[in-house]
Amino acid sequence: MEVQARSAEDRDQLRQFIRIERDAKQRDRYRAVALALDGQLTEEIVVKLERSRAFIQRWVYAYRDGGLKAIKIRKPPGKKPLLPRDQWDELRERLEAGPTDDDAVCAFRGRDIQHILQYEFGVKYSLNGVYELLHRLGYSWLAPRPRHRHADGKAQEAFKVNTPFL
């Protein structure tokens, strides 16, 4: 397999990548290119790496055509979030403000936030999706026990003191 190094430092960089790479498949990609640059034949590389001929050729040719960046793992982009990132701050403000009279609750639960997302922001999330979104926004699952807005703290303390022991 006749492949020329695209730059003088590519061999050294490949050797460094091979040493530090933890993913075996990615490390074999680097090793295939390094062995090809050393002048080894495809069949020899197949035997050494115990990979298919197509695997070896795919990554050596990718290096030949695109350099080192062509053989690196690229993270797939993933699905776009239903609620655009520019609305995250607006949702945070809505949650920090707390429940309104229209919400008819004293503290938000997942279902309540799901309702807010659907009717105020126009996006429909599953309950699990709501919890994942909250996690991305920096909220935790644990929260102090909610207190009703009309609760009278003095009356509660008086009840604790004046209640007879059973």
N, C-alpha and C positions, 0 to 999 in steps of 0.2 A: 504494500500500500504506500504509494508515493504522496506524502503530504509534507509541505514545507511550513516551518514556523512562521507565523504572521508577524511576530516581533521577536527581538532578541531575548526579552525577559519572559516570554511565554512558558518556556520549559521550567524555569525556576518557580514561576507562579503555579504551574500545574503540580509540581512536586509539593509545594506548600499546601495547596488545596487538598491533595491526596492525604497528607498527614493530618490535617485538622477536620476533614469531613467525617461526619458520623453516619450519614445515610449511605448504606452500602451500594445502592443503585447509582447514586450520584458519584460516589467514589470510583465506581467502575467506569463511569463515563469519562472521568478525568484520566484514569489509568489507561483506557483504550486510546485516548488521544496522545498521551505521553508515550506509550509504546509505539504508536504509529509514527510519531515524530522521531523516535529513535531508529526508525527504519525497519521495524518488524513487519512481517507479512500478516495479512488478515487471519489466515489459518492458525498462525502461532499465537496471535492475540486471543482468538476464540478458545484455544486450549488453555492458555494461562488464566483467562478470566472466567472461563466456563459460562460464557454468554453466547448468544446466537450470532451468526454472521451478520444478520440484518441489524442487530443492536450495535455491533462494532461499527459497521459502515455508516449507520445513521448518525452517530455522534462524531465520528471522525470527519465526515462530510459537513456536518453542521459547523464544526470548528473551522474547516477549510473555507467555508462560505461566509461565516459570521464572526469568527474569533472566539475568545473565551466567553464572552457574554452569551453566545448562542448555545453553550452547553450547560449553563447554570439553570437551576430549577427556578421557574417562575411561579409565584403563588397565583392561583386562579383568582380572578377578581371577586367572585361571589355574587350573590344576589343583592340588588340595591334595597335599602330599607324602605318600607312603605311610607314612613314619616320622613320627609326630607330633613337633612341635617340643619338646614336653616330654620326649621321650626322647633328644633330641640329646646332652644332657650325659651321660646314661648310656652312650651309644655312644662318646662321646669318652673317658670313663673306661675303658671296655673296651679301646679301641684303645691308649690311653696305657699301660695295664698290660702290654701286650705279649702275645705268644702264650702260651697255657697248654700243659700236657702233652697235653691233649685235642686241641689244634689240630694237633699234630705238624708244625709248621713253625717256622723260626727267625725269620721276618719275614713280616708280612702282605702278601699280594698282593690284587688286586681280587677274585679268585675266593674267597679265604679270607674276606674281609669280606662278600661276597655270601652265603656259607655261614652266617656269624655272624648276619647280618640275618635270614635265613630261619628258622634254628632257635632263636635266642635271643630275637629280637624279633618274630618271626611275620610279617614282611613280605617279599615276594618282589620283588627288584630285578633288572633286567638288569645286565649288567656295565657298560655305559655309564652307567646310572642310579646305580650304586655310585660311579663316578668323579665324577659330578656332585654327588652327596650329599657326598662327601669334600671337594670344592671348596667347597661351601656351608658346611661345618663348619670351613673354614680350613686344610685340609691341602693340601700341594702335591704335584705329581706326582713331583718329584725327592726322592730320599732317599739317605742314605749306604748304601754296600754293607752288607748285613746281616752280623752276626757271630754265629756259633753260640754258644749259651750254655755249651757245654762246651769251647770253644776255649781253649787254653793259650797265652797271649801270650809267656811266657818260652821255651817250646819252639819257637814259631815264629821268634822272634829267633835262638835258637841254631841252628836249621836254616839261616837265611839266612847266618849267619856261617860255619858249619862245612861248608856244601855246597861241593864243589870246582867250580871254574869249568870249563865245558864247552868 
